[in-house]
Amino acid sequence: MAEIVNLRQAKKQAARKAARSAADANAAKHGRTKAERELEKARAEKATRTLDGHRRETE
């Protein structure tokens, strides 16, 4: 005998699976990890501090 399937639940599950695969594809194409974003921010801040440290003060 065949297994009984709730079509409403099956449809929702298929939609969730499709949304998840689309999200994974977008993350692979466009996204960066949190560690990568923080590293870039830290490097930019360090560059700014270094530049400010080398400025001459004129009066």
C-alpha positions as CSV (number, residue, x, y, z in Angstrom):
1,M,0.0,0.0,0.0
2,A,1.2,3.6,-0.7
3,E,2.2,6.0,2.0
4,I,-0.2,8.8,2.8
5,V,1.2,12.2,2.0
6,N,-0.2,15.5,3.2
7,L,0.0,17.7,0.1
8,R,-0.1,20.9,2.0
9,Q,3.0,19.9,4.0
10,A,4.8,18.5,1.0
11,K,4.2,21.8,-0.9
12,K,5.6,23.9,2.0
13,Q,8.6,21.6,2.3
14,A,9.4,21.9,-1.4
15,A,9.1,25.7,-1.2
16,R,11.4,25.8,1.8
17,K,13.9,23.6,0.0
18,A,13.8,25.8,-3.2
19,A,14.2,29.0,-1.1
20,R,17.2,27.5,0.8
21,S,18.9,26.5,-2.4
22,A,18.4,30.0,-3.9
23,A,19.7,31.6,-0.7
24,D,22.8,29.4,-0.8
25,A,23.5,30.3,-4.4
26,N,23.2,34.0,-3.7
27,A,25.4,33.7,-0.6
28,A,28.1,31.9,-2.7
29,K,27.8,34.6,-5.4
30,H,27.6,37.8,-3.4
31,G,28.1,37.1,0.3
32,R,31.1,37.3,2.5
33,T,31.6,35.7,5.9
34,K,31.4,37.8,9.1
35,A,35.1,37.2,9.6
36,E,35.9,38.6,6.2
37,R,33.9,41.7,6.8
38,E,35.5,42.3,10.2
39,L,39.0,41.8,8.8
40,E,38.3,44.3,6.1
41,K,37.0,46.8,8.7
42,A,40.0,46.3,10.9
43,R,42.4,46.8,8.1
44,A,40.6,50.0,7.0
45,E,40.7,51.4,10.6
46,K,44.4,50.5,10.9
47,A,45.2,52.3,7.6
48,T,43.3,55.4,8.8
49,R,45.2,55.4,12.2
50,T,48.5,55.0,10.4
51,L,47.7,57.8,8.0
52,D,46.6,60.1,10.8
53,G,49.7,59.3,12.7
54,H,51.9,60.5,9.9
55,R,50.1,63.8,9.4
56,R,51.9,67.0,10.1
57,E,50.2,69.6,12.2
58,T,50.4,73.0,10.7
59,E,49.6,76.2,12.6
